[in-house]
Amino acid sequence: MSPISLILIAVGLAMDAFAVSICKGLAMKRPSFRSMIIIGLWFGGLQAIMPAIGYLLGSSFHGYIENIDHWIAFALLAAIGINMIRESFDENDSVNDDIGFKVMLLLAIATSIDALAVGISLAMDGSDILTSVAGIGVITMIISMIGVRIGGIFGNRYSNKAEFAGGCILIVIGLKVLLEHLCIL
């Protein structure tokens, strides 16, 4: 996978965490740097762990589905992207300012489920998982920290737009994978 594709996938995956981070920042009013780091570590850490788990799952059965792996990768990325776009229109998101263990674990898992499916796609693509996991984790951490800061400044005005953009990015990456394997690109 090219570095640009990895960055685009990481940014697309980070949009859920970004949207939640904006809401956390909004709830905190004036978030501290410590809060930004904690939230960034939670979201970035889980966003890195999930594709690794997905990669292990995908690697274990890749030989059986080698001829259709590009279709599976496309379907997974498109489904995640469509779901993110659908969720971007949901106005009922409510987040409080609690950054305790239980709350952050649940939020981090909820925002990183998409990365599990991407990990399966990475296994089928034959991508370097260590580079991918590190890139996804670091980019998500940084974007989440920025989201907390933006939330503290501007409120939740941009969270839905970020999630919509992330969904579009994942759909485009899925199309790229499919078209490359079909020898169209």
C-alpha positions as CSV (number, residue, x, y, z in Angstrom):
1,M,0.0,0.0,0.0
2,S,1.3,3.4,-0.9
3,P,2.0,6.0,1.9
4,I,-0.7,8.2,0.5
5,S,-3.3,5.4,0.7
6,L,-2.3,4.6,4.2
7,I,-2.6,8.3,5.3
8,L,-6.0,8.5,3.6
9,I,-7.2,5.3,5.3
10,A,-5.9,6.5,8.7
11,V,-7.6,9.9,8.3
12,G,-10.9,8.3,7.2
13,L,-10.8,5.9,10.2
14,A,-9.9,8.8,12.5
15,M,-13.1,10.7,11.7
16,D,-15.3,8.9,14.2
17,A,-12.8,9.5,16.9
18,F,-12.4,13.1,15.7
19,A,-16.2,13.7,15.9
20,V,-16.3,12.2,19.4
21,S,-13.2,14.2,20.4
22,I,-14.9,17.4,19.3
23,C,-17.9,16.6,21.5
24,K,-15.6,15.8,24.4
25,G,-13.9,19.2,23.9
26,L,-17.3,20.9,23.7
27,A,-18.4,19.2,27.0
28,M,-15.1,20.2,28.7
29,K,-15.4,23.9,27.6
30,R,-11.7,24.5,28.2
31,P,-9.9,21.1,27.8
32,S,-6.5,20.8,29.3
33,F,-3.4,19.5,27.4
34,R,-3.5,16.4,29.7
35,S,-7.1,15.7,28.7
36,M,-6.1,16.1,25.0
37,I,-3.3,13.5,25.5
38,I,-5.5,11.1,27.4
39,I,-8.2,11.2,24.7
40,G,-5.7,11.0,21.9
41,L,-4.0,7.9,23.5
42,W,-7.2,6.1,24.0
43,F,-8.5,6.7,20.5
44,G,-5.1,6.3,18.8
45,G,-4.2,3.2,20.8
46,L,-7.5,1.3,20.1
47,Q,-7.4,2.5,16.5
48,A,-4.0,0.8,16.2
49,I,-4.9,-2.4,18.0
50,M,-8.1,-3.1,16.0
51,P,-6.5,-3.3,12.5
52,A,-3.8,-5.6,14.0
53,I,-6.5,-8.0,15.2
54,G,-8.3,-7.7,11.9
55,Y,-5.0,-8.4,10.1
56,L,-4.5,-11.6,12.1
57,L,-8.0,-12.7,11.3
58,G,-7.7,-11.9,7.6
59,S,-4.3,-13.6,7.3
60,S,-5.6,-16.8,8.7
61,F,-8.2,-17.3,6.0
62,H,-6.7,-15.3,3.1
63,G,-5.6,-18.4,1.1
64,Y,-9.2,-19.5,0.9
65,I,-10.6,-16.3,-0.5
66,E,-7.6,-15.0,-2.6
67,N,-9.7,-14.8,-5.8
68,I,-12.3,-12.5,-4.3
69,D,-10.3,-10.6,-1.7
70,H,-10.5,-7.3,-3.5
71,W,-14.3,-7.6,-3.6
72,I,-14.3,-8.2,0.2
73,A,-12.0,-5.3,0.8
74,F,-14.2,-3.0,-1.3
75,A,-17.4,-4.3,0.4
76,L,-15.9,-3.8,3.9
77,L,-14.6,-0.3,3.2
78,A,-17.7,0.8,1.4
79,A,-20.0,-0.5,4.2
80,I,-17.9,1.3,6.8
81,G,-18.0,4.5,4.7
82,I,-21.7,4.3,4.0
83,N,-22.3,3.7,7.8
84,M,-20.2,6.7,8.7
85,I,-22.0,8.9,6.1
86,R,-25.4,7.7,7.6
87,E,-24.2,8.5,11.1
88,S,-23.1,11.9,10.1
89,F,-26.8,12.9,9.7
90,D,-27.7,11.6,13.2
91,E,-28.2,14.6,15.4
92,N,-28.7,12.6,18.6
93,D,-25.0,12.2,19.6
94,S,-24.5,13.2,23.2
95,V,-21.2,13.1,25.0
96,N,-20.2,14.2,28.5
97,D,-16.9,15.4,29.8
98,D,-15.9,12.2,31.7
99,I,-12.6,10.7,30.5
100,G,-12.5,7.9,33.0
101,F,-11.3,4.4,32.1
102,K,-14.8,2.8,31.5
103,V,-16.1,5.7,29.4
104,M,-13.0,6.1,27.3
105,L,-12.7,2.3,26.7
106,L,-16.2,2.1,25.5
107,L,-15.8,5.2,23.2
108,A,-12.5,4.0,21.9
109,I,-13.9,0.6,21.0
110,A,-17.0,2.0,19.5
111,T,-14.9,4.4,17.3
112,S,-12.4,1.8,16.3
113,I,-14.6,-1.1,15.2
114,D,-14.3,0.1,11.6
115,A,-10.5,-0.4,11.9
116,L,-11.0,-4.1,12.6
117,A,-12.5,-4.5,9.1
118,V,-9.8,-2.4,7.6
119,G,-7.2,-4.7,9.2
120,I,-8.9,-7.6,7.3
121,S,-8.6,-5.6,4.1
122,L,-4.9,-4.9,4.8
123,A,-4.2,-8.6,5.2
124,M,-5.9,-9.3,1.9
125,D,-3.9,-6.5,0.2
126,G,-0.6,-7.8,1.7
127,S,0.2,-4.5,3.3
128,D,2.9,-4.1,5.9
129,I,0.9,-4.3,9.1
130,L,3.4,-2.7,11.4
131,T,3.7,0.5,9.3
132,S,-0.1,0.5,8.8
133,V,-0.8,0.1,12.5
134,A,1.7,2.7,13.6
135,G,0.4,5.2,11.0
136,I,-3.3,4.6,11.8
137,G,-2.6,5.0,15.6
138,V,-0.4,8.1,15.4
139,I,-2.7,9.9,12.9
140,T,-5.8,9.1,15.0
141,M,-4.1,10.3,18.1
142,I,-3.1,13.6,16.6
143,I,-6.5,14.1,14.9
144,S,-8.3,13.3,18.2
145,M,-6.2,15.8,20.1
146,I,-7.0,18.4,17.5
147,G,-10.7,17.4,17.8
148,V,-10.7,18.0,21.5
149,R,-9.1,21.4,21.0
150,I,-11.5,22.4,18.2
151,G,-14.4,21.2,20.4
152,G,-13.3,23.5,23.1
153,I,-13.1,26.4,20.7
154,F,-15.9,25.9,18.2
155,G,-18.3,23.4,19.6
156,N,-19.8,20.5,17.6
157,R,-20.6,22.4,14.5
158,Y,-18.0,20.4,12.4
159,S,-18.3,16.9,13.9
160,N,-20.9,15.6,11.4
161,K,-19.0,17.1,8.5
162,A,-15.9,15.3,9.6
163,E,-17.6,12.0,9.9
164,F,-19.2,12.5,6.4
165,A,-15.8,13.2,4.9
166,G,-14.3,10.2,6.6
167,G,-17.0,7.9,5.1
168,C,-16.4,9.3,1.6
169,I,-12.6,8.8,1.9
170,L,-13.1,5.1,2.9
171,I,-15.5,4.5,0.0
172,V,-13.0,6.0,-2.5
173,I,-10.2,3.9,-1.1
174,G,-12.4,0.8,-1.4
175,L,-13.1,1.7,-5.0
176,K,-9.4,2.2,-5.6
177,V,-8.6,-1.3,-4.2
178,L,-11.3,-2.9,-6.3
179,L,-10.3,-1.1,-9.6
180,E,-6.6,-1.9,-9.1
181,H,-7.3,-5.6,-8.7
182,L,-9.6,-5.6,-11.7
183,C,-6.7,-4.1,-13.6
184,I,-8.7,-0.9,-14.5
185,L,-6.3,1.4,-12.7
